[in-house]
Amino acid sequence: MSDDEGNGISDRGPAGAGEAKERGTETVTATATRRRRPVAAPAKGESRAPGAGGNGKPGRRAAAASASATAGPTASEVASSAEALVSEAAMILADVAVTPPPAPRLTQEAAELPADRYINRELSWLQFNRRVLEESQNENHPLLERVRFLSISADNLDEFFMVRVAGLAGQVREKLPVRSIDGLTPQEQLDRILEEVTGLQSEQQASLAGLVKALRAEKIMIVGAGDLRGEDRAWLQKVFEERIFPVLTPLSIDPAHPFPFIPNLGFSIALSLVRERDSAGMNALLRLPVALQRFVEMPVTEDGVVRFVPIESVAALFIGKLFPGYRVKGSGTFRIIRDSDIEVEEEAEDLVRLFESALKRRRRGSVIRIEFDSVMPEALRNFVAGELEVPQARISVMDGMLALDSMSQLCRLDRDDLKFQPYIPRFPERIREHNGDCFAAIREKDIVVHHPYESFDVVVQFVRQAAADPNVIAIKQTLYRTSNDSPIVRALIDAAEAGKSVTALIELKARFDEEANIRWARDMERAGVQVVFGFIEKKTHAKLSLVVRREEGRLVSFCHIGTGNYHPITAKIYTDLSYFTADPAVTFDVGLVFNYITGYAEPSEVRRLAVSPVTMRSKIIRHVEDEIAHVKAGRPGQIWMKMNSLVDAAVIDALYRASQAGVEIDLVVRGICCLKPRVPGLSDNIRVKSIVGRFLEHSRIYCFGNGQGLPSDKAVVYLGSADMMPRNLDRRVEVLVPLTNPTVHSQVLSQIMLGNILDNQQSWSVAADGSSRRIVPSPGEQPFNAQRYFMTNPSLSGRGKALKTDAPRLIARQKAEHGRFD
């Protein structure tokens, strides 16, 4: 509903410790045996994998049209993709280096700020995941959606261990002398994390208990196999023998049969057995393959009750068929979590081959954590932990069901009455008025499309139209994450096969999507697309599409700049912005960014864009300092920001100084926030909120009053792909674009941003200690749900001439009546 990185949020949603891993807020040397050179142009020694297009045979053709791109999200689509999409939040949060940068050089003003001014980023992320979990108890959501939130919170936590905790464990193992942004050593962070996780998992089990009770009232039950009798047990035995038994492999553990490899998130049953004929003891293991669903769905009873039996309960009931001649002395289930980061070798000559081998290494990463159910005897637990060489601190004994992420299977039930009503996104009327001609609509005026409320089809149509238009001579496209049957990739292949110049930047380092990206790269190369894999030590995270078209004897460029990925499925679940323009200054800058990615030509003549790692941090801080200057000159000073994560120390310190100067600051931060709001003398004027709702908040918007306060026609407004994190500002190619067209400026500032600030239905107020409380409307205050508002009101730039509703005025009226959020 990641991370990227969950909507609960999963930017699925939700994002290692190897040579030099990007796990915290900066790149650090993570092993003592390998040194890394800084990123540089080839002349200075940086290695980049070649990506060459060719004239080979056309790649495999996808369907001419992607159903997921042309239809609204069905209930099944939302159910099947939410875990991946929602864990984006977790991935976004996980996909950052675990250690902070070296302490920045502080100006005298910064040096006077208190040393304890930051919140630990790992603990802040855990607070975010607690907010996700809280939504499972929000009775305003349909019941199966609450179950989904529980599943998402568990999935997020798994990814947190696979990357973040694994990174800290690697630093402890290598004895690295690094400290977090708040001054904690890796071991101190691990201790605090494990303490917090223990409480979080207890809350998950409590939530599960409440949901199971509520499900029972709706005739949906989770039952143990041992509780079944008569025909039900006979039916279950038949299912076991026909569908489960053939894929199970019973394993004895002795000198001739050493402890087997258990894959990441592997779910297994450990057994202590006694042979009937001579009472000889034996330890054994039964791995439950991921190909098996977690629950066996029983036939519906006569009174309409749907029952689900956990797979481990089924296997335990019929264990005698797997180990004939033995009786069970003790048993229990366990699962492991492995380090799933990938090491990037700087000297790799072929990035594709490197990642193919690295993906195999990921599957065999070191064990970071074991979770046992509480019924397993202690001696058996010690045996398993000893074989896997996991210290006691990384062992968790759970009073309840393991692998709560698998509860998502229940959400696939055909019970639409217990799910969100399907939402069909609008198609921008502006483009309809031009008979579907994207170029004509953009040529008339810039457009911002607000996903998922407005259809991602317009983005697909933009690329498809470019591919089919004989006047288009070149297309350049970045791809960070996309769908399995991507209509964008299909259009690029079609364009190349039609003889156009097509360049695609494929980011192989998009965590957990590397394998799919390798496949797309090969398909496109076969079709003649010029494929480039970018930098070794930088990720290309900018969402850019550039089309060059021949018009009336000259070349005209059109571009798309997005806050989210070119992914038609996640576009139905994530809130993102798509900005279309033919502004020559913007398209010129986008061309410079593509040249930077493909040829290391650092963009030195940028006219409008803020580009990382070149100018973005300095531009943002300069705008903050401008607001300070306005206040000192007696003018209003105000800042609004919306992002997934706020971690960068320099940006945080600039915001602290602005608050001290009297600038009013409102931050909408979905996930990690290392800034402490409302601290007397430091951040009195900074308010931080987080929105967790049906859709994953994913757009990034930065607004500065420019001496007029907010909202104002004179305000400086940016949108783009970058969070305020060292990874985004230093180690990624990112873009923020300023909005100058009055219509899109008003849409983003006075409609979208103001709506998020005023929301009091899915919002949480973040406190100085990192904790959060749900915002509840004051007596007499009208409830305002931003996501529901955007679902029912057209956007400004896309509404066309026929739609006259002035959405900003409606929201402004709310603000006038109820003031800012607290």
N, C-alpha and C positions, 0 to 999 in steps of 0.2 A: 504494500500500500504505500534493501537494502535498504550500498553504498556503497556505491554507489557504491550506503551505503545504506529502515522501515518506516512506514507510516505509522507506521506503525510500523509503520512504518519503520518496511522493508524497505535515496535516492538511491527491494530487492536491491532497502531497501536495503537501506540501509543502507566504508569501507574500509613481516617475517624476520626472521633474524638470520640472515645469511651474511655473505660478504659485507655489503654495505646496504642495509635494507631501509626502504622507505616505510617506516612503521610509525614514527612519532611525528613530531612537528618539523623535523629536519632530517637530512641524510646524515648518518653517522657511520663511522667505521665500526662494523659489527663483528669483525673477527680480527684477531691479532695477526693472522697469517696472510691477509690480502689487503693491499692498499689501493685506493681508487684515485684516479686523476679527476680534476674538475672537468665539467663539460666544456668543450671548446670546439672551435671550427676544425675541420680536417687538418688544416695547416699546423694547428697546435697539437695535433695528435689524437683527436677524438675519433673513435671508430664508430661507423654507422653501417648497419647492414644494408647492402644494396637491394633495391626493389626495382626490378625492371619490367616494363611492359614488353609485349612481344607480339608477333604476328601468328601465334599458334592457333590451334583450332578453337572455335568458340567454346566457351564454358558451358556447363550444364544450364539449361533454361529453367527458370522458376516459372510458376504460373503467370499467365499474362497479367493477372490482377490478383492482389493479395486480399483474401476475404477479410483479414483482420484490419486491413487498411481502409476498406471501403464500407464496412458496416460498423454500427455502434457496438459497444462491449456487451456481450451476452452475459448472463449470470455464470455460465460455465467458464467463459473466458476469464472473468474476474476471479472465479474460484481457483482455476488452474494456474493462473499466473501470479496471483497475489503474493505467494511465498517468495518467488524469485524477485518480483518487483518490489515487494515490501522489504525484502532483505537488502535492497539497494541502500537503504539508510544505513544498515549495519556495514555494508561494504564501503560506503562513502566514509563512514567513521573509521573503518578498519584500515582503509587504504592510505595510511599516512605513517610517516616514520614514528617510532615510539619515543624517540628522544628529542628534546627540544634543541634549537640551535644554540651555539655558544652565546653567552650573555651578550646582548647587543651593546654597542657603545652608546652610552646614555648622555644626552645633553644634561646640562645642569638641572633643568626642570624635571627631566625624567629621573635623574638620580635622586631627587627629593621625594619621589613617590615611594610609598611604603613597600618594603621587600615582600610582604605577604599579600600582594595585590592580585594574585592569579589563583584560579581554581584548577585543580588537576584535571587534565583532559580525559583520562580514563574514568575517573569517578564521575565527571560530568556526563560522559557517554552512558554510564550505568544509570544515572538519573533519567536520562532520555528514555532508556529502555524501560524504566519503571513507569514512565508516562504512557508508553505503549501498552504495558501490561494493565495499567489502570483502565484503559479503554475496554478491556474485557469485562469490566464490572460496570460499564456505563449502560444503564438500562434504556437510554435513548437509542441505542443501536439494536438492530434485530439480533436474535439469539445466536444464530450461526455466524454472524459477523463478529460477535464477541468471542466466539470460539476461535475465529481466525486471528483476532488480535493476540490471544494467548499463544497460538501457534507461532505467530510472527515474533513475539518477544523471545520465545525459546530459540527460534532459528537465528535471530540476531545475536543472542548470547553465544551460540555455537561459533558463529563467525568471529565474534570478539575474541574468543579463546584461540581460534585457529590462527589469528593474525596478531592481534594486539598483545595478548598474554604470551603467546609464543615468542614475540619479539623481546619482551621484558625478560622472559626466561633465558633467551639467548644472551642477553646482556649480562645477566647474573652469571651464567655459565662461563662467559669469556672475561668476567671480572672487569667490565668496562667502567671507567670512572665518569659516568655521565649522570646528570640529574634532570628531572623533569622541569617544566616551566615554573612549577611551584616549589622547586628545591628538593624533591624527594629522590632518593636513590632507586634503582630498579627493584631492589629487594623490598624497600619500604612500600613502593607502589604495589608490588605483588601481594604483600601482606594486607594492604588496605583493600585491594580489589577482591581478594578471596573472602575477606570478612563481609564486604558489601554483597558479593554474589550469593553467599550463604543465605542472607536475608531475602534477596531477590527471588531465589529459587523456592524458598519457603512461601513467599507470597504467590508464586506461580502455582504451587500445589494447593494453596488455599483457594485461589481463583478456580482451579480445576474442580475442586470439590463443589463449589457453588454452581458452576456451570453444569456439572453432571446432574445435580439436583434439578436445575431448571430444564435440562434436556429431558429428564425423566417425565416431567410434567407435560412435555410435548411429545411423549411416546417415542423417545429416542434414548436407548439405554446402552451402556457399556457393561458387559457381563463377563464373568470368568467362565472358561470352558468347563471347569469342574461343577458349575452350577446347573449345567444343562442335563436333561434327562430324556429318556425314551427316544422318540423320533428325532428330537433336536440333536441328541448326541450321535445318533446313527447317521444323520445327515452330515454333521461336522466330521465324523470319522471318514466318510466317503470323500469329502472335500480334502481332508488331510492326505488320504492315500492317493488321490488323483492329481492334486494341484500343489501340494506342499512337500510331501515325502520325497518325490523324485528329485527335488533341487537341494535337499539337505544332505550334508556330509558329516556324519558323526566322527569325531576325532578323539582318540585316546591320547593322553599326554604321558609319555614315558621316555626313557633313553632312546628308544627306536623311533619315537614319534615326538619330536621336539615341539615346543609351543609354536603354533602357526602364526603367520602374519595376519593381522586384523586391520582392514582398511580404515581410513578416516570415517568417523561416525558409524563405524561398524557396531552392530547390535548383536550380542551373543548371549548364550546361556552357558554358565559354568556349572559342572556337576561333580559331586563327590559320590562315586558309585562303589557298590560292594557286590562281588561276584557271588551268585547264589550257591554254587557248588562247593566253594572252599573259603568263602568270606574274605577273599583277597580284595584289597582296596585299589581303586584307580580313579584318577582325576580325568575328566573329559570335558570336551568343549563342543558346542553346537553353534555354529555361525548361522545367523538368519540373513540370507542374502537380501540385498537392497531391491532385487527384482520382486520380492514378495511385499504386498501391501501390509501395513502395520495391523490392520484390522480385517477380520473375516466378517462379512456382512451376512447375517442369518436371514432365512426367509421371514417375511413379515407375518406376524401372528394374526389370528382371526380378528382380534380387536385393534389391529393396525399398529402394533408396536414394532419398531425397527430396532434390532439388536446388533451390536458390534462386539466381536470377541477378539481381544488382543492376540497377535500371532504367537507371542511367547507363551501365552496361556494354552493355546492349542498344542504347541510343540511339547509343553510340559505334560499335558494330559496323555499324549500318545508316545511318551519317551521310551516306553518299553519296546516299541516297534523299531526304534533306532539302536537301542542297546539291549537286545534280547539276552536273557540270562543274568541280568544285573538288576539290582534294586537301588533306588536313589536314597542316599544317606543325607545329602544336603544339596541345594541348588539355588541359583539366583541369576538374574540378568545383569548385564553390564554393557556399557558402551564407552568407546574411547574417542578422544578428539586429538587430532594430530596437527602439527605445524603445517600450514598449507600455503606458506609464502613461496615465492619463486626467486631464486638467485639469478641476477643478471650479470653475466660475465662481460666485462668491458671489452675484452679483446675478441669477442665472438665475431667472426667474419660473416656469418649468416644468421640473422636474428630468427628466422623461421626455424632452422634446425635446432638452434639453441632452445627455443621455447618448446619445441616438441619433446626434447629430452628433459627439459625442466618440468614439464607437466607430468612426466612419469615419476620424477623425483618427488613431486608434490604428494603423490599418492602414498609415498613411503616416508613422509616426514616423521620426525620424532614425536612420541606420545606426550601431549601437554597435560592431559587430564583424563581421569577415569571416573565414571559415575556408576555406582553399584546400587541395586535396590537393597532395602534394609533387611530382606528375608535371607540374603545370602550369608551363610555362616562365616564368622570372622576368619577362621583358618583358610577357607576357600578364597576369601577376598585377599588375604595376604599372599596366597599362592599366585593368584593372577597378577597382582601388583608387582610381586617380585619378578615374575617372568617378563613383565613388560618394563621393569626397571623404572617404576614411577615412584617418587618419594611420597611420603605420607601427606605432605602439604598439598599435593595435587590430586588427592583422592576425596571424592564426595560420596557419602552414603545418603540416599534419598528415601524419605518416607512417602512413597507414592510412585506414580508411573514415570518411567524414564522416557526421554525423547518426546517431549510435549509438542515439538514441531510437527509430529505426525498426526496431531489432532486435526490438521487441515483436511484429512481424508473425510471427516464428517461433514465438512463444508460443501462437499460435492453432492450431498443428498439433494434429491429433487423436492426441496421444500422452499419454494420461492417466498412463502409467507414469512420465513425466518431469515431472509436476506434483504440487502438493500434493493430497492426497486431499480431495475435496469435503467441506465441513463444513456440516451442517444445524443451525442454531441452535435452542436449546430455547425453548419458550413457557412463561412463568412459570406454575407449577402453581397458585399462589395465585389467579390469575384463572380458571383452568380450574375450580377448586373452587367458584367463584361463577358457573358456567355462562357464562363469558365476559363477565360484567358488571363492567366496569372500575370503575365508581363504587362498587359494593358492596365490591369488594376494597380499594379505596383508603380507603373509609369505615371499614373494619375496622382497617386499619393501613397506615402509609406503606410504599411499595415503591420499591426501587432495581433497575432492570433494567440488566444489564451487557452491552452490545453489544460485539462481534458474537456473543458466546457465547449471549446470549439475544436472541430475535427482536425486530426493530424493528416487527414486526406489532402489538405491544401498543400502541405509540405511535399507529400508524395507526388501530387499533381504538378507542382513546380518543377521537380526533377524530371518527371515523365514528359512534360511539355517540352523541356529543354532537349531531352533525348530525341524527340520526334520532330522538332522544329528544324527545317532545313537551313534556316538563317542562323542557328546557333552553331558556333564553330569550336567552342571549348567549354568544358565543365571541370571544375575542381571541387573536391568533396573531402571532408574529414569524416571518419567513421570510428567511433570509440566503442559503442555497443550498439548492436542492431539485432533484429529478430532472426529466427532460423530461416524463415522464408521471406527475406527482406525485399520489399518492392523497390527500395532505394538502390540496392545492389543490382537488382534486375534491370532497372532503368539505366544505370551506368554501363552495364554490359551491352544493352541495346544501343546506347549512344556510341560506344566504341566500335561495335559491329557496323554501325552506320557510317563510320569513317570520321567521327568527331575526335578531337583531342580531349581525352579524358584522363584526369589525374586523381587518384584516390589515395588519401593518407590513411592507412590502416594502423591503428594503435594496438600493437601486440601485447602491451603491458596493461590492458584493461583487465583488472583482477577478476578471475573466474570466467572471463570470456575469451581467454587467449586461444583456446582450441577452435572456437567458432570463427574467430578473426583470421586464423591461419587458413581455414577452409575457404573463406570468402576471398582472401588474397589470391589464392591459387586459381579459383574460378575466374576472377577478373583478369588476371594475367593471361590466362588462356584466350580470353576474348579480345585482348589487345589494350586493356587499360594499363596506364602507367601507374604501377603500384609502388608506393613509398612507405617505408616503415618508420621514418622519423628518427629521433634521437635515441641513443642507448640510455642516457641518464635523465632524460626528460620525457614525460608523458605529454602527448598532444591531446588536451582535454577540450580545446575550443570546438564549438559546434558551428561549422562554417560550410556554406555552399556558395560557389561563385559561378555564374553563367555569363559567358561573353557572346553577344549577339550582334549580327550585322544589321544595322538599321539606317536606311537612306544614305548609304555610302560611308558610314562611319561605324565604329565599334562602340556598343553600349553594354555596360555591365550591370547585372542584377545580382543581388546576394541575399542569402538567408543567414541570420545569426540567431542561434538558439541558446536557451538555458538548459535544455535537456537533450538526450540522445536521439539519433535518428532511428527510433524504435517504435513501430506502430502499436505494439502491445502496451508497453509502459506508458505511452502517450495517452492511454485511456485511464490511467491510474495515477500518474504523477501530474502535479500542477507545474506547468512550464510555459514559457513564452517563446514565440517564434516571431522574429522581426524581419520583415521584407523591405528592401529599399533599392532604389536605383541612384541614390545620392552619389555623385562621382567621388566625393571625398571619402566616403565610407567604403565604397567598392575598391578604390585605390588602395586604402589601408588593408583591406582583406587580401588583395593581391600580394602586398608586401609580406603579410603573415604566411601565406602559402609559399612564397619564395624563401622565407626564413626556414620553414619546415623542410623543404625539399633541397635547398642549396646552401643553408647556413648563412644566408645574407641577412644579417641582423637588421630589423626594420628601424632605420635611423631617421626617416623622413615621415613618420606617421602624422597624419593630419588630425584625426578625430579619436581613434580607438585608444583605449588603455590596454597595453599588451604586456603580459608577463612572459618571461621573467625580466622584461626590459624596463617598463615604465609604470606598471600598475600600482605597486605599493606607494611609490612616490606621488602618483597622482591622487590616490585616495587620501593620503596624509596631507597633501597640499590643500585639498578641498576642506578637510577638517580644520586645518589651520586658518583657512579663509573664514570659516564660521566663527572662529575665535576672534579674528580681526573685526568682523561685523559687530559682535557683541561689545568689544572694546570701543567701537565707534558709535555705540548707542543704537545700533540696528538689531533686529531680531536675528538670533542664531539658532538654527534647528537642523537636525540630522535624522533621517529615517533610513534604516537598513534592513533588508530581508535576506537571509542566507541559511545554508544548512549548518555551518560551523564557524565559530569565531575563536581562533587560537593564536593568531600572529601577535607577538608581544609588541612590536612597534605600532601596529594599528590600535591595539588595546590601549597602550600608553597615550597615544594621540587622543583617543576618545576620553580617557581619564582627564587629560589636560583641558579638553574642551568642556567637560562637565564642570571642572573647577572654575573655568572662566565664565560659566553661566549659560552654555549652549544646552538647549533641550534636546535630548537624544532618546529615540524609541527604536529598539532593536527587536526584530522578529527572527529568532534563531531556533530552528527546528531541533537541532541536535546538540553538539558540543558547544559550550560557551565557557571560556576560561576567564572572562571578565566578571568581576564582582559588582553587581548593580546595587544602588541605594546605600553605599557605604558613606557615612557622614564625612565630609571634607575631601572625599575622593571621587565618588560617583553619585552624589545626591541627585543629579539631574539625568541619570541614565536609568531607563526602565527596560527590562528584558522580558519577552514573552515567547512561548513556544506553542505552535499550533499542531495538534495531532488529530486527524480526522479521517473521513472516508478516503480521501485522496492524499497521497504523499506530497507534502509541500516541498518543492524542489527548485523553484525559480529563485534567482539572485537579483536583487534590485538595490541600488544605492542612490539616495536622494539627499541633496544639500540645499538649504533654503536660499542661499545666495543673497542674504540680507533682507529677504522678504518673508521669512517664515515658511511653514509648510501647511497645506499645499499652496503652491503659487505658480503662476505662469512663468516666472523668472527663475524657478528652481533648476538646479542641475540634476539630471536624472540619468542613471546608467542602468542597463541590464546586460547580463552575460552569464558565463559559465563558471565564474570563479567565486569560491568562498574565500574568506579572509583567514587563510592558513598558510604557513610557510611552504607547504608542498605546492599550493596553487600559485603562490607569488614568486617562488624561487625555482621550482623543479618541474613546472608544467608550462606548456604553451596555452595561455588562456586569453580571452578577449572580453572586454567590457565596451559597449557602444553607447555613446551619449545620444539621447533622444531629443531631436530639435524640431521635428514636425509637431505642431500644436496639438493635433488630434491624438497621436500616439503618446505624446508627453502627458496629456490630460488623462488618457486611459490608464497608463501605468501608475501615475502618481495619485490622481484623485479618485480613481475607481479601484484598481487592484491593490495598491499599497495601503491606501486609507482603509479599504475594506478589511484587510488583514489586521490592521492596528485596532479597528473597532470590534473585531470578533470577540464575543464573550460567551460562546457556546462550546467551542473546541479548543480553548486557549488555556495556557498555564502561565502563571507568573513565576519567574525564576528569582530566587532569593540569593543573597550574598554568599551563602554557604553552598550554593549549587543545587539545593533542593528546590522543589516547585510545588505550587498549590494550584488547584483548578480555579480559574476565574469564574465567579458566580455573579450575575447581574445584581446590582444594588436594588433595594426596594424601590419600585416605580420605574426602574430602568428597563427599557425595551430589549428583549433578547435579540441578538444579531449574530447569525451564522454566516460567515463570509462564503464558505463553500456552497451553501444552499443558495445564497444570493447570486453567485456567479452562474449557478446552474439554471437560474430562471430569468436572468437579465442579459441582453446582448451587449457585447463589447462596443466601444466607440468606433474604432477604426474599421471594424469589419461589419458594422451593422447595416450599411447601405442607406439609401435615401428614404426607403419605405419605413424604416424603424425610427421613431422619433423620441423614444424614451430617453431621458437624460439621466443615465445611471449615476454620474458623479454628483449631481444635485441631490439625488435620493440619499446617497451615502453622506454627503455633506450635512444634510438635514439631521441624520443620525448623530453626527459629530457635534453639531450645534446643540442638540438636545441632551446629549449624554457625556460630552467631553472625552478626553483621552482615557486609555485603559490604565488601570492601576496595578 
